[in-house]
Amino acid sequence: MSFKTRLLFLLLPLFSMLGLPVRAASVTVGCAGAVGGPFDYATLGDALTNLHVISFRDHDVTISGVCSEYVTLFDFENLRLIGTAGAVILDPGTSLEPTVTIDRSEHLEIQSLTIRGTHQDVDLIRVFHGSEVQFRDCVIERGGLGMFINSLSHVRVFGTAIQDNGSGVRVAANSLFELGEPGGDPVPAVVQRNAGFGISVDSASSVGIYAATTIQDNGGPGLRLFDGSANLCCEQDERRFLRNGFGINSNQSNLFFNGPTRIEGNLSIGILLNHGSTARFRGDQIIRDNGSVGILVLRNSEIDLNSSLVTGNGDGGIVLRENSSARIRGNEITGNGAEGIQLSYLSTMSLFPPNTIRGNTGFDVYCTPGSRALGSKSGVGKMACPGFDNAPDPQPGGPPS
C-alpha cells in the first residue's frame, strides 16, 4: 500500500465525521512501458485490492502503460478508471477467464482505455449481477466476444469502438445496452469488423442505439434480436447499418425506428422480421442496395412503414409471407430487383397515400392467391393483386405511438 493510500485510509474517518465530501482515493498505476511517474502501483489489480480495503466507493485510478493482467471490479461504486495516452489492459492469454470482469458494481466509468485480447477464445469484458458501467472513448478489440452483458446489468457506450472480435456485444437476461448519447456525441460509437454478429440481444433484454452510431462490416447480422427490443433514436443524427452479413435479424422482438436510419449495402437481407416480430418506422429510414430483400417479414410479423425509401435491393423491396402484415404510408419503393412489394401465404397489407411504388423490376405490388391488400392504388405502377379493396384508412394517421 502506497504512502498516499495509507494516509487516505487514516484520514477518511475524519472527513466523514466532519461531513466533508471527498473521493476516497485518487491513485496512479504505471504498468509496462509507462512514462512519467512515480506511480502509486505497478499493477491495476494491486491498486483495486488496496482501494477496496479503504472503501468500496468513490475512487479514481489513472492508468499508464500496458497492463497485462486479469482485472476484476467487484462490489465497487463510483469508481473511475482513466487511461492516459496509449494505456492498454491486455489479456495475458494464460486462462479462459474474461480479461475484465465487472460484478455487483454500480456507477463505474472506464475512460480512454484500450481493452485488447490476445486470442479469440474468451470474453474481453463480462458485466453481470446488476452492474452498471459506462465506457467513454475506449477501444474494445481482438477478443472472442467483445462484451457480454448479463443478469439485469446496464452498459452505456460513448465514443467507443468495439471491433475485430469474434463477435461484438451480447446482451442477455433483462439487461440494457445503450450506444451513443440521444443528444449526439462528439465522436460516434462504432461496432465494426467483428467476424460474427455486431450486437445480439436476447432473453427480454433491450438495446438503445442513439446519435450517429455506425454498425458496419460485421460478418453476421449487425443487430440480432431474439425475445428482445431495440430503439433507434433520435432526430439529430443518422444511425447506419452498413455492409454486414445481414442488416438486422429480429425474432420474437420489437423494433422502433425514431429518426433517420440507413440500412445499406448489407450482403444479404436488409431487415428480417420473423416469428411475431414487429417494426415501426417513424420516417427518414433508408433501406437500399442490400444483396437480397430490403425488408423480409415472415411468420405472423408486422411492419408499420412511414415516409421511408426502399430502393436498389437485389431480391425485392418488401416481401411478406405466412400471415404477416404491413401498413405502408408515404413511402418511395422503387428500383428494386423482383417486386416492389410481394404478399404471399395469407399475408395482408394496407396502402395509404401518398406512396410512390413504381419502377421495380417485377410487379410493383404483387399478391398471391389468399393474400389481400386494401387502401389506395394512388402512386402504384404495375399491380397484380386480385380483389384489391379500395377502402378508406381505418386508422388515419397510423396507430398510436
Buried (B, 14 or more C-beta within 10 A) or exposed (E): BBEEBEEBBEEBEEEEEEEEEBBBBBBBBBBEEBEEEEBBBBBBBBBBEBBBEBBBBBBBBBBBBBBBBBBBBBEBBBBBBBBBEEBBBBBEEEEEEBBBBBBBBBBBBBBBBBBBBBEBBBBBBBBBBBBBBBBBBBBBBBBBBBBBBBBBBBBBBBBBBBBBBBBBBBBBBBBBBBBBBBEEBEBBBBBBBBBBBBBBBBBEBBBBBBBBBBBBBBBBBBBBBBBBBBBBBBEBBBBBBBBBBBBBBBBBBBBBBBBBBBBBBBBBBBBBBBBBBBBBBBBBBBBBBBBBBBBBBBBBBBBBBBBBBBBBBBBBBBBBBBBBBBBBBBBBBBBBBBBBBBBBBBBBBBBBBEBBBBBBBBBBBBBBEEBBBBBBBEBBBBBBBEEBEEEEBEEEEBEEE
